[in-house]
Amino acid sequence: MTVDGRLPAGTTAVAAVVGDPIRHSLSPELFNAAFQRCGLDWVFTAFEVPAPRIGDAVAAMRALPLRGLSVTMPHKASVVAHLDGLSPVAARLGAVNCIAWESDRLVGHSTDGAGLIDALRLDVGFEPEGARCVVVGAGGAARAAVAALADAGARRVVVVNRTAARARVAAGLAGDRGMVGTSGAFADAELIVNATPLGMHGSAPAGMPVDVALLSPGQVLFDMVYDPPVTPVVAAAREQGVDAVVGIGMLVHQAAHAFSLWTGEAAPVEAMSLAATTELARRHDARAE
């Protein structure tokens, strides 16, 4: 459905998310809610694209043309080679999660870090400037978090990861405020960000990403995982009196930045958040039946 519940027509703009797998994505629900709230004749869908075919997907965006494309795993790095340009943040990270038209050029953007900072400031009430931060993980999501926290003025960004070499690469994105650390860094941090998939619905049990016994009241734990609605590490941290939240806010805010890049309009964040949380709760309830 598009504006006022009408079906898509020949004038309808189409945007999509590509990934593999992709059926779990909440993006269609939150973007379609945004388009409807703003009265835009747009529709959003999802395409499962195997890793070797990402170049074909970008070619299809040019040919159809699709008005916007969200990019998720496993394509965030490999898609770069098929684009005409990158935003400064995407170039710094070597990763893209949003493709937008600039005149006749396809430009890749990375909105994950901005989504994290917005979620912390607007939803959690946490200001990263001057804060001691720890990021768990060293993959694409972790690197986006490290760079964004540093850009937001964090005093220190410690990367905790099993592979030291990858941790050094991620920490380097924070310049002289980035460093590699161990779990001992949790106790002194004001903010801990889990940027690993540990605890995600459907993943094999693999323990906690954070030793919550080292945490205490007054700290903030932000788990990028948002399904289930309360992840194991968030539940355990809350028992310790920690202000712990899942990553649904980051999902919504990074999508809000993509919405504005595509449409040129301010995103209806509340409508997007309601759509995402409602669908997430529906899925959780359906699994429990």
C-alpha positions in Angstrom: 0.0 0.0 0.0 1.1 3.6 -0.7 -0.6 6.9 0.1 -4.0 6.6 1.7 -3.9 2.8 1.4 -3.8 2.8 -2.4 -2.0 0.1 -4.3 1.3 1.0 -6.1 0.8 2.6 -9.5 3.0 3.5 -12.5 4.0 6.7 -10.7 5.1 4.9 -7.5 8.8 5.2 -6.5 10.3 2.0 -5.4 13.1 1.5 -2.8 14.4 -1.7 -1.3 16.9 -3.4 1.0 19.3 -6.1 -0.3 21.0 -8.8 1.7 21.3 -12.5 2.2 19.3 -13.6 4.2 16.8 -10.8 4.2 13.4 -12.2 5.2 14.0 -11.1 8.8 14.4 -7.5 7.9 12.1 -4.9 9.6 13.0 -2.3 7.0 9.9 -2.8 4.8 7.6 -2.1 7.9 9.4 1.0 9.1 10.0 2.6 5.6 6.5 1.9 4.4 5.1 3.5 7.6 7.3 6.5 7.0 6.2 6.9 3.3 2.5 6.6 4.3 2.9 9.1 7.2 4.5 11.7 4.9 2.0 11.1 2.1 4.6 10.0 -0.4 3.8 7.7 -3.3 6.7 5.4 -2.5 6.9 1.7 -1.6 9.6 -0.3 0.0 10.4 -4.0 -0.4 13.2 -6.5 0.2 15.3 -8.5 -2.2 17.4 -11.5 -1.3 20.7 -11.1 -3.2 23.5 -13.7 -2.9 27.0 -12.3 -2.4 28.2 -12.9 -6.0 25.2 -10.9 -7.4 25.6 -7.6 -5.6 26.9 -5.9 -8.8 23.8 -7.1 -10.6 21.7 -5.5 -7.9 23.4 -2.1 -8.3 23.0 -2.4 -12.1 19.3 -3.1 -11.5 19.1 0.0 -9.4 20.4 2.0 -12.3 18.2 0.3 -15.0 14.8 0.3 -13.2 15.7 2.8 -11.6 15.2 2.2 -7.9 15.0 5.4 -6.0 16.9 4.2 -2.9 18.7 1.1 -1.7 19.5 -0.1 1.8 22.4 -2.6 2.0 22.9 -5.1 4.7 25.1 -8.2 5.2 27.0 -9.6 3.4 27.2 -6.7 1.0 28.3 -3.6 2.9 31.9 -3.8 1.8 31.7 -5.5 -1.5 29.1 -3.1 -2.9 31.6 -0.2 -2.7 33.3 -1.3 -6.0 30.1 -0.9 -7.9 29.3 2.7 -6.9 30.2 6.1 -8.4 31.2 7.7 -5.2 31.2 7.5 -1.4 30.3 9.9 1.4 33.3 10.8 3.6 32.1 8.5 6.4 31.6 5.6 4.0 35.0 6.1 2.5 36.6 6.1 5.9 34.9 2.9 6.9 35.1 1.2 3.5 31.4 0.1 4.0 28.0 1.2 2.8 24.5 0.6 4.1 22.6 3.1 2.0 22.8 4.1 -1.7 21.3 7.3 -2.9 21.1 9.2 -6.2 23.1 12.4 -6.5 22.1 13.7 -10.0 23.0 10.7 -12.2 25.5 9.2 -9.8 25.0 6.4 -7.2 26.7 7.4 -4.0 27.2 5.1 -1.0 26.6 6.3 2.6 27.1 4.8 6.0 24.3 5.9 8.4 24.9 3.2 11.1 27.1 5.4 13.2 24.8 8.4 13.0 21.9 6.1 13.9 23.8 5.0 17.0 24.6 8.5 18.2 21.0 9.6 17.6 19.7 6.6 19.6 22.0 7.3 22.5 21.2 11.0 22.6 17.5 11.0 21.7 16.2 7.7 23.1 18.6 6.9 26.0 19.5 10.4 27.0 23.3 9.6 26.9 25.7 12.2 25.6 28.9 10.6 24.1 31.0 13.8 24.3 33.7 13.3 27.0 32.6 9.8 27.8 34.7 6.7 28.4 33.3 4.1 25.9 33.9 0.5 25.2 32.9 -1.2 21.9 32.7 -5.0 21.9 33.5 -6.5 18.4 35.6 -5.3 15.5 33.4 -6.0 12.5 31.6 -3.5 10.3 29.0 -2.4 13.0 31.8 -2.1 15.5 33.9 0.1 13.3 31.0 2.4 12.5 30.4 2.7 16.3 34.0 3.5 17.0 34.2 6.2 14.4 30.9 7.7 15.3 31.7 7.8 19.1 35.1 9.5 18.3 33.5 12.0 16.0 30.9 12.7 18.8 33.7 13.7 21.1 34.2 10.6 23.3 37.1 10.9 25.6 38.2 7.3 25.0 37.0 4.4 22.8 38.3 1.0 23.8 37.8 -1.9 21.5 37.4 -5.4 23.0 37.6 -8.2 20.5 38.9 -11.8 20.4 41.2 -11.0 17.5 43.8 -8.4 18.4 44.7 -7.4 14.8 41.1 -6.6 14.0 40.7 -4.7 17.2 43.6 -2.5 16.3 42.1 -1.7 12.9 38.8 -0.7 14.6 40.5 1.3 17.4 42.5 3.2 14.8 39.3 4.8 13.5 39.2 6.8 16.8 42.7 8.2 16.3 44.6 8.8 19.5 41.5 8.2 21.6 41.2 4.7 20.3 42.8 1.7 22.0 42.6 -2.1 22.3 41.5 -3.4 25.6 40.3 -6.4 27.6 37.1 -7.1 29.5 38.7 -5.2 32.4 37.8 -2.0 30.6 34.0 -2.7 31.2 34.2 -1.6 34.9 35.5 1.9 34.1 33.3 2.6 31.1 30.4 5.0 31.1 29.1 3.4 27.9 29.4 -0.2 26.6 28.3 -1.0 23.1 27.8 -4.6 22.0 28.5 -4.6 18.3 28.5 -8.4 17.9 25.6 -10.7 17.0 25.8 -12.7 20.2 22.3 -13.1 21.6 20.5 -12.6 18.3 17.4 -14.6 17.7 18.2 -17.7 15.6 21.9 -17.6 16.3 23.6 -20.5 18.1 24.2 -19.9 21.9 27.7 -18.6 22.4 27.8 -17.0 25.8 27.5 -13.3 26.8 29.3 -10.6 24.8 29.9 -8.6 28.0 30.8 -9.8 31.5 27.9 -8.1 33.3 29.5 -9.0 36.7 31.9 -6.1 36.0 29.1 -3.6 35.5 27.4 -1.4 38.0 24.5 1.2 38.3 25.2 4.4 36.4 26.6 2.7 33.3 24.8 2.4 30.0 24.9 -0.8 28.0 23.7 -0.5 24.4 23.2 -3.8 22.6 23.0 -3.4 18.8 21.0 -6.7 18.7 17.3 -5.9 18.7 15.7 -9.4 18.3 14.6 -10.7 20.8 13.1 -7.5 22.2 15.1 -8.1 25.4 18.4 -9.8 24.7 20.2 -12.0 27.3 22.9 -9.5 28.0 20.4 -6.6 28.4 18.3 -8.7 30.8 21.4 -9.6 32.9 22.7 -6.0 32.9 19.4 -4.7 34.1 19.6 -7.1 37.0 22.8 -5.3 37.9 21.1 -1.9 37.9 22.6 -0.9 34.6 20.6 1.2 32.1 20.6 -1.4 29.3 18.8 -1.1 26.0 18.5 -3.1 22.7 19.4 -1.7 19.3 15.9 -1.0 17.8 16.5 2.7 18.2 19.7 2.5 16.2 17.9 0.6 13.5 15.2 3.3 13.3 17.5 6.3 13.4 19.9 4.9 10.7 16.8 4.3 8.5 15.7 7.9 9.2 18.9 9.2 7.8 18.5 7.0 4.7 14.9 8.2 4.3 16.1 11.9 4.2 18.8 11.1 1.8 16.3 9.5 -0.6 13.4 11.9 -0.3 14.9 15.1 0.9 12.3 15.3 3.7 12.6 15.0 7.5 11.9 11.4 8.6 8.8 10.7 10.8 10.9 8.9 13.4 8.0 8.2 15.8 6.0 6.5 13.1 9.0 4.5 12.0 9.7 3.5 15.6 6.1 2.4 16.3 6.1 0.3 13.1 9.3 -1.4 13.9 8.5 -2.2 17.6 5.0 -3.4 16.7 6.3 -5.8 14.1 9.1 -7.0 16.4 6.6 -7.7 19.2 4.3 -9.5 16.8 7.1 -11.8 15.6 8.2 -12.4 19.2 4.6 -13.3 20.3 4.2 -15.6 17.2 7.3 -17.5 18.2 6.1 -18.0 21.7 2.8 -19.5 20.6 
